[in-house]
Amino acid sequence: MKKLMYSGAGLLLIAAAFLAFNVLSGLTLGNARLDLTEQKLYTISEGTKQILGEIKEPIDLYFFYSDKSARELAVLRNYATRVEELLKAYERAAKGKIKLHVIDPEPFSEDEDKAAGFGLQAVPANQSGEQIYFGLAGTNGQDDKQIIPFFPLDQEEFLEYQVSQLVQSLAKPELPVVGLMSGLQINGGFDMASRQPTAPWMFMEQARQLFKIASLKIGIDQIPDDISVLLLVHPKQLPEATLYAIDQFVLRGGKLLVFVDPFSEADTGMPMLPGDGADKASDLEPLFKAWGLRLMPDKVLGDGSYAMAVGMGQSQRPVRHAGWLGLPPRALNQEDVSTAGLESINVATSGILEPVEGAKTQFLPLLQSSEYAMPFEAARFAMLNNPEELLRDLQPTGERYAIAARISGPAQSAYPNGIEGQKDGLKAADNINVIAVADTDLLSDRMWVQVQDFFGQRMPQPFADNAGFAINALDNLSGSDALISVRSRGRFSRPFEVVEALQREAEAQFRVKEEDLQKRLGETEQKLAALQQNQDPSKPMELTPEQQATVQQFLAEKVRIRKELREVRFQLNSKIEELGGVLKFVNIALVPLLLTLGVLALWLWRRRKAA
């Protein structure tokens, strides 16, 4: 093969095959494209195709990419190629409903002004002051505008979701309606202790900027049809009629984001009896059971690894609270759009969610504990004076517990026979969309944000991503079923696993040799230091013939090891080059030849069919 590839005849054969492939493919395949990537990175998903098929009015997409400024940034250029190819796939699949404009906004040009006018963000390309635009703007016939200011390189797997969300927002520009039903004073209220009104939670103020919030009274027997997402926060002791209304809402395709809690510290209601924590608990037990999950009853999650430090008052040192958890990126599902990219989420006395055995729905954890965790009795937290007791009593089970989860798939009604006073409703659904969170405190200001008053305006200074998680979840659920189905895709840059294995093998050998060299060097330096202690510092150090021989022996050993290191590197490079030669032959010669034969066979078949 190698001789054929490098011979003149072989090169001519490759060139002829490549030319024939291009000519025949141009004549027979037209706009057809073949996606050979493992995760179909250039093929839009069925959910996206459904979104594109529902576009009624034309949409213009403006892809701004500073091609000249990014000439030395190979990673960015490769990603930009993928973005452009994906956008062209959208344009083709939309069948005239999307017009794509690819623009290189050169400095001080009208195109640069246009990019800035859309609100796209430019980032520095180099120290000479060049700027790079790498974003997307979209408009519809009603002059609505949506943008992706800059395509983040670390969110590549969500590229299709981001673009599909932008397109759907332009196709259906009205704000989604979120129905809020809460057992907490999330919209503000009155503090009996201070006898002062309380402000709305900052999470709600941010949500009102993105959604139309419709407050629903606890006790209603029907969820209005215009509600896109139902937001339940601490649904305590809901009447059966309300539970049935929620059940029917979810079965008919409504989306639900629910925050329950075994011990809500934000609940200021007084317990019936001292030490009784049940009054601070909320659950949707009959609905959860029908949907294939349950909130572990009367249990609070304790975690020694993620325990937060809490203050104990003046002149006392902070202590770690195993019931108050600071969840790091490892605890957040980085493959789900609601939690991907978030850095930290704080929860307080959260519960534990778990799938019901035999359930047909899919239970996807979004927030999880570490392995150094266990359930505690919820009643214990009602009279907890010293959080250090929890760490002393912590006996980790080795299991990672779910604090939040996405539930999807086929589900049955919790009330298959209906309820008294209500007409019979839906018995089942092919697919439901629910996100359940076993903590209400994460929404309260004290767990994620400091709010300062600035000339009458409340200015948030977040220190955790709690609101980001909740708003991401609402944003995701407020989209259509088609958009929700567009999950994360694979990355464009795929590793050469065989090459990396060769590199790891050689590097392991390199480290062993290097450590041996450092060890010998250290031993010799210690011997030389010991010799120097016996010498007069005002005179140059004198070595005996035996000592000089030892030093020379070490230097010779050092040269030998360095030679071995070079040999390891040489063997590594030779293996990689050999593998590279095979890959070049496959990519340059074999693949075009096989494709050419396939195209030729298709051409002959069409001619025979036409004859």
C-alpha positions as CSV (number, residue, x, y, z in Angstrom):
1,M,0.0,0.0,0.0
2,K,2.7,2.4,1.0
3,K,4.6,1.9,-2.3
4,L,1.5,2.3,-4.3
5,M,0.6,5.6,-2.5
6,Y,4.0,7.2,-3.0
7,S,4.6,5.9,-6.6
8,G,3.8,8.1,-9.6
9,A,1.2,5.7,-10.9
10,G,-0.4,5.6,-7.4
11,L,-0.7,9.3,-7.3
12,L,-2.2,9.5,-10.8
13,L,-4.7,6.8,-9.8
14,I,-5.7,8.8,-6.6
15,A,-6.1,12.0,-8.6
16,A,-8.2,10.3,-11.2
17,A,-10.4,8.7,-8.6
18,F,-10.8,12.0,-6.8
19,L,-11.7,13.8,-10.0
20,A,-14.1,11.1,-11.1
21,F,-15.8,11.2,-7.7
22,N,-16.3,15.0,-7.8
23,V,-17.7,14.9,-11.4
24,L,-20.0,12.0,-10.8
25,S,-21.2,13.2,-7.4
26,G,-21.9,16.7,-8.9
27,L,-24.0,15.1,-11.7
28,T,-25.9,12.5,-9.7
29,L,-26.1,13.6,-6.0
30,G,-26.7,17.3,-6.2
31,N,-27.1,18.6,-2.7
32,A,-26.9,15.2,-1.0
33,R,-24.5,15.0,1.9
34,L,-23.1,12.0,3.8
35,D,-22.5,12.4,7.5
36,L,-19.9,9.8,8.6
37,T,-19.2,11.2,12.1
38,E,-19.9,8.7,14.9
39,Q,-22.5,11.0,16.6
40,K,-24.0,12.5,13.4
41,L,-22.7,16.0,14.2
42,Y,-23.7,17.4,10.8
43,T,-27.2,15.8,10.8
44,I,-29.9,17.8,12.5
45,S,-32.1,15.9,14.9
46,E,-35.7,15.0,14.5
47,G,-36.7,17.5,17.1
48,T,-35.0,20.3,15.1
49,K,-36.7,19.1,11.9
50,Q,-40.1,19.4,13.6
51,I,-39.3,22.9,14.8
52,L,-38.2,23.9,11.3
53,G,-41.4,22.4,9.8
54,E,-43.6,24.6,12.0
55,I,-42.1,27.9,10.9
56,K,-44.8,30.0,9.3
57,E,-43.1,33.3,8.5
58,P,-39.5,33.6,7.0
59,I,-36.6,34.0,9.4
60,D,-33.3,35.6,8.6
61,L,-30.1,34.3,10.3
62,Y,-27.0,36.4,10.3
63,F,-23.8,34.4,11.2
64,F,-21.0,36.9,12.1
65,Y,-17.6,35.3,12.0
66,S,-14.3,37.3,11.8
67,D,-12.5,34.9,9.5
68,K,-9.5,37.0,8.9
69,S,-8.9,37.9,12.5
70,A,-9.1,34.3,13.5
71,R,-6.6,33.1,10.9
72,E,-4.1,31.9,13.6
73,L,-6.7,30.3,15.9
74,A,-7.1,26.7,14.6
75,V,-9.5,25.5,17.2
76,L,-11.9,28.5,16.7
77,R,-11.7,28.1,12.9
78,N,-12.6,24.4,13.1
79,Y,-15.5,25.2,15.3
80,A,-16.7,28.0,13.1
81,T,-16.7,25.6,10.1
82,R,-18.9,23.3,12.1
83,V,-21.3,26.1,13.1
84,E,-21.6,27.3,9.5
85,E,-22.2,23.8,8.1
86,L,-24.9,23.3,10.8
87,L,-26.6,26.6,9.9
88,K,-26.6,25.6,6.2
89,A,-28.2,22.3,7.2
90,Y,-31.0,24.4,8.9
91,E,-31.4,26.5,5.8
92,R,-31.8,23.4,3.6
93,A,-34.2,21.7,6.0
94,A,-36.4,24.8,6.4
95,K,-37.2,24.7,2.7
96,G,-37.1,28.4,2.1
97,K,-38.3,29.6,5.5
98,I,-34.8,30.4,6.7
99,K,-32.3,32.7,4.8
100,L,-28.7,32.4,6.0
101,H,-26.3,35.3,5.7
102,V,-22.6,34.6,6.5
103,I,-20.8,37.8,7.3
104,D,-17.1,38.6,8.0
105,P,-17.4,41.9,9.9
106,E,-14.0,43.5,9.1
107,P,-12.9,46.4,11.4
108,F,-14.5,49.8,10.8
109,S,-16.9,48.4,8.3
110,E,-20.7,48.6,8.1
111,D,-20.8,44.8,8.8
112,E,-19.0,45.4,12.1
113,D,-21.5,48.1,12.9
114,K,-24.3,45.7,12.1
115,A,-22.9,43.1,14.4
116,A,-22.5,45.6,17.3
117,G,-26.0,46.8,16.6
118,F,-27.4,43.3,17.1
119,G,-25.6,43.2,20.4
120,L,-23.0,40.6,19.5
121,Q,-19.9,40.5,21.6
122,A,-16.4,40.8,20.2
123,V,-13.4,39.3,22.0
124,P,-9.7,40.2,21.6
125,A,-7.9,38.1,19.0
126,N,-4.4,39.1,19.8
127,Q,-2.3,41.8,21.4
128,S,-2.5,44.0,18.3
129,G,-6.1,44.9,19.2
130,E,-7.9,42.8,16.5
131,Q,-11.4,41.8,17.5
132,I,-13.3,38.5,16.7
133,Y,-17.0,38.3,16.2
134,F,-18.4,34.7,16.4
135,G,-22.1,34.9,17.1
136,L,-25.5,34.6,15.5
137,A,-28.4,37.0,15.2
138,G,-31.9,36.2,13.9
139,T,-34.9,38.3,12.9
140,N,-38.5,37.5,11.8
141,G,-41.1,39.5,9.9
142,Q,-42.3,41.3,13.1
143,D,-38.8,42.7,13.7
144,D,-38.3,40.4,16.7
145,K,-34.7,39.8,17.4
146,Q,-32.8,36.9,19.1
147,I,-29.0,36.5,19.4
148,I,-26.3,34.2,20.5
149,P,-23.7,36.9,21.5
150,F,-20.7,34.5,21.1
151,F,-20.6,30.7,20.6
152,P,-18.7,29.4,23.6
153,L,-16.2,26.7,22.7
154,D,-16.8,24.8,25.9
155,Q,-20.6,24.4,25.1
156,E,-20.1,22.7,21.7
157,E,-22.3,19.8,22.6
158,F,-25.3,22.2,23.0
159,L,-24.8,24.0,19.7
160,E,-27.8,22.5,18.0
161,Y,-30.0,23.2,21.1
162,Q,-28.9,26.8,21.2
163,V,-29.6,27.4,17.5
164,S,-33.0,25.5,17.6
165,Q,-34.0,27.5,20.7
166,L,-33.2,30.8,18.8
167,V,-35.2,29.6,15.8
168,Q,-38.2,28.6,17.9
169,S,-38.1,31.9,19.8
170,L,-38.4,33.7,16.4
171,A,-41.1,31.4,15.1
172,K,-43.1,31.8,18.3
173,P,-42.0,35.2,19.8
174,E,-44.6,35.5,22.5
175,L,-43.3,35.1,26.1
176,P,-44.1,31.7,27.6
177,V,-46.6,31.7,30.4
178,V,-45.4,30.2,33.7
179,G,-48.1,29.3,36.2
180,L,-46.9,29.8,39.8
181,M,-48.4,28.0,42.7
182,S,-46.4,28.4,46.0
183,G,-46.7,27.6,49.6
184,L,-43.9,30.1,50.4
185,Q,-43.9,33.9,50.2
186,I,-41.9,33.8,47.0
187,N,-43.6,36.9,45.7
188,G,-43.1,38.8,48.8
189,G,-45.2,39.0,51.9
190,F,-45.1,40.0,55.6
191,D,-42.6,39.0,58.2
192,M,-44.4,38.5,61.5
193,A,-41.2,38.7,63.6
194,S,-40.1,42.1,62.2
195,R,-43.6,43.3,61.3
196,Q,-42.2,44.4,58.0
197,P,-43.2,43.6,54.4
198,T,-40.7,41.3,52.6
199,A,-39.5,41.8,49.0
200,P,-40.1,39.2,46.3
201,W,-37.3,36.6,46.1
202,M,-34.7,37.7,43.6
203,F,-35.2,34.5,41.6
204,M,-38.8,35.7,40.9
205,E,-37.6,39.1,39.8
206,Q,-35.2,37.5,37.3
207,A,-37.9,35.1,36.1
208,R,-40.4,37.9,35.4
209,Q,-37.9,39.4,32.9
210,L,-38.0,36.2,30.8
211,F,-41.5,34.8,31.3
212,K,-45.1,35.9,31.9
213,I,-45.8,34.8,35.4
214,A,-49.4,33.9,36.2
215,S,-50.1,33.3,39.9
216,L,-52.4,30.4,40.7
217,K,-54.3,29.9,43.9
218,I,-53.7,26.8,45.9
219,G,-56.9,24.8,45.7
220,I,-57.8,25.3,42.0
221,D,-59.3,22.4,40.2
222,Q,-58.1,23.1,36.7
223,I,-54.8,24.5,35.2
224,P,-55.5,27.1,32.5
225,D,-54.8,26.1,29.0
226,D,-52.5,29.0,28.3
227,I,-50.0,27.8,30.9
228,S,-46.8,26.6,29.2
229,V,-45.0,25.5,32.4
230,L,-46.4,24.9,35.9
231,L,-44.0,26.0,38.7
232,L,-44.8,24.4,42.0
233,V,-42.8,25.6,45.1
234,H,-43.4,23.8,48.4
235,P,-46.9,22.3,47.5
236,K,-48.0,21.5,51.0
237,Q,-51.1,19.4,51.6
238,L,-52.8,20.1,48.3
239,P,-56.4,19.1,48.0
240,E,-57.2,16.1,45.8
241,A,-58.9,18.3,43.2
242,T,-55.7,20.3,42.8
243,L,-53.6,17.2,42.6
244,Y,-55.9,15.8,39.9
245,A,-55.6,19.1,38.0
246,I,-51.8,18.9,38.0
247,D,-52.1,15.2,37.0
248,Q,-54.2,16.1,34.0
249,F,-52.1,19.1,33.0
250,V,-48.9,16.9,32.8
251,L,-50.7,14.1,30.9
252,R,-52.0,16.5,28.3
253,G,-48.5,17.7,27.6
254,G,-48.0,20.5,30.1
255,K,-44.5,20.9,31.6
256,L,-43.9,20.9,35.3
257,L,-41.0,22.2,37.5
258,V,-41.7,21.3,41.1
259,F,-39.7,22.0,44.3
260,V,-40.6,19.8,47.2
261,D,-38.8,19.5,50.5
262,P,-38.7,17.2,53.6
263,F,-37.7,20.2,55.8
264,S,-38.1,23.7,54.2
265,E,-36.2,26.2,56.2
266,A,-37.8,29.0,54.2
267,D,-41.2,27.8,55.6
268,T,-41.9,30.1,58.6
269,G,-45.0,28.3,59.6
270,M,-45.0,27.2,63.3
271,P,-45.0,23.4,63.9
272,M,-47.9,21.8,65.7
273,L,-45.7,20.3,68.4
274,P,-42.1,21.1,69.6
275,G,-39.6,19.2,67.5
276,D,-42.2,18.3,64.9
277,G,-40.7,19.0,61.4
278,A,-43.5,17.5,59.4
279,D,-45.2,21.0,59.1
280,K,-42.2,22.1,57.0
281,A,-42.5,19.2,54.6
282,S,-44.1,19.1,51.1
283,D,-44.5,16.2,48.7
284,L,-46.5,15.1,45.6
285,E,-46.5,11.5,46.7
286,P,-49.5,10.2,44.6
287,L,-48.3,12.0,41.5
288,F,-44.7,11.1,41.9
289,K,-45.6,7.4,42.3
290,A,-47.5,7.5,39.1
291,W,-44.6,9.2,37.3
292,G,-42.0,6.7,38.5
293,L,-40.2,8.5,41.4
294,R,-40.6,9.2,45.0
295,L,-39.3,11.6,47.6
296,M,-37.7,9.5,50.4
297,P,-40.1,10.2,53.3
298,D,-38.9,12.2,56.3
299,K,-35.3,12.0,55.2
300,V,-32.8,14.9,54.8
301,L,-29.6,14.4,52.8
302,G,-26.3,14.7,54.7
303,D,-23.0,14.9,52.9
304,G,-19.6,15.1,54.5
305,S,-17.8,16.0,51.3
306,Y,-20.0,18.9,50.2
307,A,-20.8,20.2,53.7
308,M,-20.8,24.0,53.8
309,A,-19.1,26.1,56.6
310,V,-21.8,28.0,58.5
311,G,-21.4,30.7,61.1
312,M,-22.3,30.0,64.8
313,G,-22.4,33.6,66.0
314,Q,-19.9,36.1,67.3
315,S,-16.6,34.9,68.8
316,Q,-17.3,31.3,67.5
317,R,-15.6,29.6,64.7
318,P,-17.6,28.5,61.7
319,V,-18.5,24.8,61.5
320,R,-19.3,22.5,58.7
321,H,-23.0,21.6,58.3
322,A,-23.6,18.3,56.6
323,G,-27.2,19.3,55.8
324,W,-26.2,22.5,54.0
325,L,-24.4,21.5,50.8
326,G,-22.3,23.4,48.3
327,L,-22.6,21.3,45.1
328,P,-19.5,21.6,42.8
329,P,-19.5,21.0,39.0
330,R,-19.0,17.2,39.7
331,A,-22.4,17.1,41.4
332,L,-24.2,18.8,38.4
333,N,-25.1,16.9,35.3
334,Q,-22.9,18.5,32.7
335,E,-24.8,16.7,29.8
336,D,-28.2,18.3,30.5
337,V,-28.9,21.8,29.3
338,S,-30.4,22.9,32.7
339,T,-27.2,22.3,34.6
340,A,-24.4,22.3,32.0
341,G,-21.8,25.0,32.5
342,L,-22.9,25.9,36.1
343,E,-20.2,26.1,38.7
344,S,-22.0,25.7,42.1
345,I,-25.5,25.3,43.6
346,N,-26.2,25.6,47.3
347,V,-29.0,23.6,49.0
348,A,-30.2,23.4,52.6
349,T,-31.7,20.3,54.3
350,S,-32.6,18.9,50.9
351,G,-34.4,15.6,50.4
352,I,-33.6,12.6,48.3
353,L,-35.3,11.6,45.1
354,E,-35.2,8.0,43.8
355,P,-36.8,6.1,40.9
356,V,-39.6,3.7,41.6
357,E,-38.7,0.1,40.7
358,G,-40.4,-1.0,37.5
359,A,-41.3,2.5,36.3
360,K,-41.5,3.1,32.6
361,T,-40.3,6.6,32.8
362,Q,-36.7,7.7,32.6
363,F,-35.1,9.1,35.8
364,L,-32.2,11.4,34.9
365,P,-30.4,12.9,37.9
366,L,-29.5,16.5,37.6
367,L,-28.1,17.3,41.0
368,Q,-26.4,14.6,43.1
369,S,-24.5,14.1,46.3
370,S,-21.0,12.7,46.7
371,E,-20.4,9.1,47.7
372,Y,-19.7,10.4,51.3
373,A,-23.4,10.8,52.0
374,M,-26.3,9.3,53.9
375,P,-30.0,10.1,54.8
376,F,-30.7,11.7,58.2
377,E,-34.1,11.8,60.0
378,A,-35.8,15.1,59.0
379,A,-37.1,15.6,62.6
380,R,-33.5,15.9,63.8
381,F,-33.1,19.3,62.1
382,A,-36.0,21.0,63.9
383,M,-33.9,21.1,67.2
384,L,-30.4,21.0,65.8
385,N,-28.1,23.3,67.8
386,N,-24.7,22.1,66.8
387,P,-24.2,21.0,63.1
388,E,-20.9,19.3,64.0
389,E,-23.1,16.4,65.5
390,L,-24.1,15.5,62.0
391,L,-20.5,15.0,60.8
392,R,-19.7,12.9,63.9
393,D,-22.7,10.7,63.2
394,L,-22.2,10.5,59.4
395,Q,-21.8,7.0,58.2
396,P,-21.4,7.2,54.4
397,T,-23.3,4.5,52.3
398,G,-21.1,5.0,49.2
399,E,-24.2,5.9,47.2
400,R,-24.7,9.1,45.3
401,Y,-28.2,10.4,46.0
402,A,-30.3,12.5,43.6
403,I,-31.4,15.9,44.8
404,A,-33.0,16.9,41.4
405,A,-34.0,14.8,38.4
406,R,-35.6,15.0,35.0
407,I,-38.6,12.6,34.5
408,S,-39.7,11.8,31.0
409,G,-41.4,9.0,29.1
410,P,-44.7,7.2,29.2
411,A,-46.8,7.5,32.4
412,Q,-50.1,6.6,33.8
413,S,-52.6,8.8,35.6
414,A,-52.4,8.8,39.4
415,Y,-56.3,8.8,39.3
416,P,-57.2,6.2,36.6
417,N,-60.8,6.3,37.8
418,G,-61.0,10.1,38.1
419,I,-62.2,11.8,41.3
420,E,-65.6,12.6,42.6
421,G,-67.0,15.8,41.2
422,Q,-64.7,15.8,38.1
423,K,-65.4,14.3,34.8
424,D,-63.1,11.5,33.7
425,G,-59.9,12.7,32.2
426,L,-56.8,11.3,30.5
427,K,-55.7,7.8,31.7
428,A,-52.1,7.9,30.3
429,A,-49.6,9.8,28.2
430,D,-46.9,8.6,25.8
431,N,-44.4,11.2,27.2
432,I,-44.3,13.6,30.1
433,N,-41.8,16.3,30.9
434,V,-41.2,16.9,34.6
435,I,-38.2,18.3,36.6
436,A,-38.4,17.6,40.3
437,V,-36.2,19.2,42.9
438,A,-36.0,18.0,46.5
439,D,-35.3,21.4,48.0
440,T,-37.1,24.7,48.2
441,D,-34.4,26.6,50.1
442,L,-32.1,26.8,47.1
443,L,-34.5,29.4,45.6
444,S,-34.3,31.7,48.7
445,D,-31.9,34.7,48.5
446,R,-29.7,33.7,51.4
447,M,-28.5,30.5,49.6
448,W,-27.2,32.2,46.4
449,V,-27.3,36.0,46.3
450,Q,-26.5,39.1,48.2
451,V,-29.0,41.9,47.4
452,Q,-27.9,45.5,47.8
453,D,-30.0,48.7,47.6
454,F,-28.6,51.1,45.0
455,F,-30.6,54.3,45.0
456,G,-33.8,52.4,45.4
457,Q,-32.9,49.6,43.0
458,R,-32.2,46.1,44.2
459,M,-28.9,45.0,42.8
460,P,-28.1,41.2,42.9
461,Q,-24.6,39.9,43.5
462,P,-24.9,36.1,43.1
463,F,-22.3,33.8,44.7
464,A,-23.9,30.6,43.4
465,D,-25.8,29.4,40.4
466,N,-29.1,28.5,42.1
467,A,-31.3,31.0,40.0
468,G,-29.4,30.0,36.9
469,F,-30.4,26.4,37.4
470,A,-34.1,27.2,38.0
471,I,-34.3,29.6,35.1
472,N,-32.5,27.2,32.8
473,A,-35.0,24.5,33.7
474,L,-38.0,26.9,33.1
475,D,-36.4,28.0,29.8
476,N,-35.9,24.4,28.7
477,L,-39.4,23.3,29.7
478,S,-41.1,26.3,28.1
479,G,-40.0,25.1,24.7
480,S,-41.9,22.6,22.7
481,D,-41.5,18.8,23.1
482,A,-39.4,19.0,20.0
483,L,-36.9,21.5,21.5
484,I,-36.7,19.5,24.8
485,S,-35.8,16.4,22.7
486,V,-32.8,18.2,21.3
487,R,-30.3,17.2,24.0
488,S,-26.6,17.6,24.0
489,R,-24.7,16.2,21.0
490,G,-21.2,15.0,20.7
491,R,-18.1,17.2,20.2
492,F,-16.7,18.0,16.8
493,S,-13.1,17.4,17.9
494,R,-12.7,13.6,18.4
495,P,-9.6,12.2,20.0
496,F,-7.3,9.9,18.1
497,E,-7.5,7.1,20.7
498,V,-4.8,4.9,19.3
499,V,-2.4,7.8,19.0
500,E,-3.2,8.9,22.5
501,A,-2.6,5.4,23.9
502,L,0.8,5.4,22.2
503,Q,1.6,8.8,23.8
504,R,0.5,7.6,27.2
505,E,2.6,4.5,27.0
506,A,5.7,6.5,26.0
507,E,5.0,9.2,28.5
508,A,4.7,6.5,31.3
509,Q,8.1,5.2,30.3
510,F,9.4,8.7,30.2
511,R,8.2,9.5,33.7
512,V,9.8,6.3,35.1
513,K,13.1,7.2,33.6
514,E,12.8,10.8,34.7
515,E,12.0,9.8,38.3
516,D,15.0,7.4,38.3
517,L,17.2,10.2,37.0
518,Q,15.9,12.7,39.6
519,K,16.5,10.1,42.4
520,R,20.1,9.5,41.3
521,L,20.7,13.2,41.0
522,G,19.4,13.8,44.5
523,E,21.6,11.1,46.0
524,T,24.7,12.5,44.3
525,E,23.9,16.0,45.4
526,Q,23.6,14.8,49.0
527,K,27.0,13.1,48.7
528,L,28.6,16.2,47.3
529,A,27.0,18.3,50.0
530,A,28.4,15.9,52.6
531,L,31.9,16.2,51.1
532,Q,31.6,20.0,51.0
533,Q,30.9,20.1,54.8
534,N,34.3,18.7,55.4
535,Q,36.0,21.2,53.2
536,D,37.4,24.7,54.0
537,P,34.8,27.1,52.3
538,S,37.6,29.5,51.4
539,K,39.3,26.9,49.2
540,P,38.0,25.1,46.2
541,M,36.5,21.7,46.8
542,E,38.9,18.8,46.3
543,L,37.7,15.3,45.5
544,T,39.5,12.0,46.0
545,P,40.0,9.8,42.9
546,E,37.2,7.5,44.3
547,Q,34.8,10.5,44.6
548,Q,35.7,11.7,41.1
549,A,35.1,8.3,39.7
550,T,31.6,8.3,41.4
551,V,30.8,11.6,39.9
552,Q,31.9,10.5,36.4
553,Q,29.9,7.3,36.8
554,F,26.8,9.3,37.6
555,L,27.4,11.6,34.6
556,A,27.8,8.6,32.3
557,E,24.6,7.1,33.7
558,K,22.9,10.5,33.1
559,V,24.0,10.5,29.5
560,R,22.8,6.9,29.1
561,I,19.4,7.6,30.5
562,R,19.0,10.7,28.4
563,K,19.8,8.5,25.4
564,E,17.1,6.0,26.4
565,L,14.6,8.9,26.8
566,R,15.4,10.0,23.2
567,E,14.9,6.4,22.1
568,V,11.5,6.3,23.7
569,R,10.5,9.5,22.0
570,F,11.8,8.2,18.7
571,Q,9.8,4.9,19.0
572,L,6.7,6.9,19.8
573,N,7.1,9.2,16.8
574,S,7.8,6.3,14.5
575,K,4.7,4.4,15.6
576,I,2.6,7.6,15.2
577,E,4.1,8.3,11.7
578,E,3.4,4.7,10.7
579,L,-0.2,5.0,11.8
580,G,-0.5,8.4,10.2
581,G,0.7,6.9,6.8
582,V,-2.1,4.3,7.0
583,L,-4.7,7.0,7.9
584,K,-3.5,9.2,5.0
585,F,-3.9,6.3,2.6
586,V,-7.4,5.5,3.8
587,N,-8.5,9.2,3.7
588,I,-6.7,10.2,0.5
589,A,-7.1,7.1,-1.6
590,L,-9.3,4.4,-0.3
591,V,-12.3,6.4,0.8
592,P,-12.6,8.5,-2.4
593,L,-12.1,5.3,-4.5
594,L,-14.9,3.5,-2.6
595,L,-17.2,6.5,-2.9
596,T,-16.4,6.8,-6.6
597,L,-17.3,3.2,-7.2
598,G,-20.5,3.7,-5.2
599,V,-21.4,6.8,-7.2
600,L,-20.6,5.0,-10.5
601,A,-22.9,2.1,-9.5
602,L,-25.7,4.6,-8.7
603,W,-25.2,6.4,-12.0
604,L,-25.3,3.1,-14.0
605,W,-28.4,2.0,-12.1
606,R,-30.2,5.3,-12.9
607,R,-29.3,5.0,-16.6
608,R,-30.5,1.4,-16.7
609,K,-33.7,2.5,-14.9
610,A,-34.2,5.4,-17.3
611,A,-33.7,3.1,-20.3
